[in-house]
Amino acid sequence: MSARRFLSVTLVLFALLVFARATPAQTSFYATGTSAAFGFSGQSYTNGTELKPRTSGFIAGAFYTLPSFTRFKAGLDGRYTFAPGYNGGKAYTAAIRMSFVPDHFLLRPYGEFGGGMVSTQFRQAGQPITQLTSGVVQFGAGLDIHINHLFDLRALDYQYDTGGRAGVTHAAMQSISAGFVFHFPARNPTYR
């Protein structure tokens, strides 16, 4: 690419950024019902993560979407997952969130990558039940359906938290959930 062409492309991109109207930051809260499976991964689990039977629970969280010039949005997501009983557990995770928010289309997909802590009960043969808590890597994806500038329907949220396959036994979790998202009003309602 010649220097002249490079300079022209750079100037056009700079002009787009200067004159484009950025959408404001957005803070949102969500609550979902979940079907979660807690389990274990590590060196003793050669076939990968071993999950206990699924149990019901809930997820509560919030995400902050950074200001953006495009329909692709970056943000931060923090969530708490809880499911009661021996098959259940707790998870505290935080992630970088990437989403696509089209202008006039109701479907809004997103993906997440982060980490946190998962805790669940662990039973070994001949030993009392103990609580196993470990750090995990989080992978997530989902789909929100836009209702209005304050509410979305969370049609699907999938989260997989694992500590990996190497080393000692780690807690792990997999969940599928659905619920509602509330968006705190933005200064500029054109975001939604």
N, C-alpha and C positions, 0 to 999 in steps of 0.2 A: 504494500500500500504506500502510495507516495505521501510525502509530508503534507502536500496541499489537500489531498483527500482526507487524510487523518484529521487535519485542522478543521475542515468543513464538517465532518461527522461530529467532532468534539463540540463545535459551536452549536450545532443543531441540538445535540443532547443537552447542553448547558441551557439553551433557550427553553427547551421543554421543561426542564426542572425549575427554572426561574419563574416561568409564567404559568406552570401547571398549578392547579388548586389542590392543595393537600387536604386529605380528610383528617379530621382531628383524632386524637387519641380516644379510646373507648374502653371503659371498664364494665365488665359484665360478671354476673353471678349465675351459677347454675346448680340445679338439684335434680338428681336422677335416681330412679330405682335401678338396682343392678342384680344380675345373676353372676356371682363371683365364684371362682375356684381357686383356693389357696393351696399351696403345695411346697415342693422342695426341688432344688437342683443342686448339682455338685458332682464331685468325683464318684460318689457311690451310686449315682443315677446315670448309668451308661446309656440309657435310651432317651436321655434328655430330661426335661422337667416332669416330675410325677405329681399330679394334682389330686387332691382329695375330691369327694363328690361336691357338686355345686350347691351353693346356698344363696339365699336372698339377702340383700342389704341395701345400702344407699351410697351415693357419692355426692359430696358437696364441694364446690370449688369456685374459683374466680379466675378470670383471665383479663389481662390488660393488653389491648391492641395498640401498637405504636402508630403514630401519625404516618401516613403513606401517600405517595403520589400515584400509586397504581392500585389495581384491584387485588393484588397479592399483598397480604398483610402479615406482618411478623408481630409476635407478642410473647408474653409470658403467661403460663398457666400453673396454678397451684391447686392441688386437690387432696381431699381426705376420703378414703374409702373405708367402709365399715360393714362387716357381716358377722352376726353373732354365732356363738357355739363353737364346738371343737373343729368343725369343718370350715369355719370362718376365720376372720382375722382383721387386721387393720393395715392400711397403707397410707403413707404420707409422701407425696411426690410433687416435684416441680419440673416444668419442662419448657423448652422453647417451642412455640406454637406457630405454625405456618398455615394460613388459610387463604381461600379465594372467595372474594365477595363481589360477585358480578352486579352490574347496575340494576337490571330489571329481570332477574332470574331468582327464583325462590330457593334453589339448592345451594348450600354453602359448605363445601367440603373442607376438612382441615386434617393436619397431621401434626404429631408431637414427638419430641425426643428429649428425654431428661433422665432424672434419677430420683432416688429417695430411699425410704425405709419401708420394709414390709415385716409384719409380725404375725405369727400364727402358732398354734399349739403343735408340739412335736412329741410323738410317742415312739420309743424304742422298746423292743421286746424285753420284758423283765424290768423295765425302768418306769418311774413315775412320769406323768405328762409334764413337759417343760415348755416354756415359751421360747420360741426361736425368733430372733429379730436380726435382720441383716440388711445391708445396703443392696440396692437393685438398680438396674438400668431400665428405664421406661420407654416403651414404644407405644404409640397410640394413633388412632385415626377415627374419624367420625364424620357425620353429616348433620348439619342443622338446616331446618326449613324455616325460612323467613316468614314471620306473621305480620309484624309492623316494626316501627323504629324502636320499640321497647321490648318486644318479645320474639323469641324463636322457639320452635319445637326442636328438641334434640332427638332426632329420629333414631340415631345409632351412634354409640360411642364404644369403641373397642380398645382395651388397654391390656398390655402384656408387660409385666414386670418380672425380671429374672436376674439372679445373681451370677449366672454363668454356669459352665459345666466343669470347670477346673476347681481343685482345692476342696475345702471343707463344705459341709452342707449349708445351703443358703435357703432362705424363705423365698417363695415366688408367688405370683398371682396373675390370674387372667380374668377379665371381666367384660361383660357385654351389658350395656345399659341404655336407657332412654329417659327423657324427662323434659324440663323446661329451662330456658335461658332468659334472664332478665338483663337488659342493657340499661345502665344508668344513662340518663339523658346527656347527650353531648351538646357542646356549645353550638355546633353547626350540625343540624339534623340531616344534612345530606350524606353523612356517613352511611346511614342505613337507608 
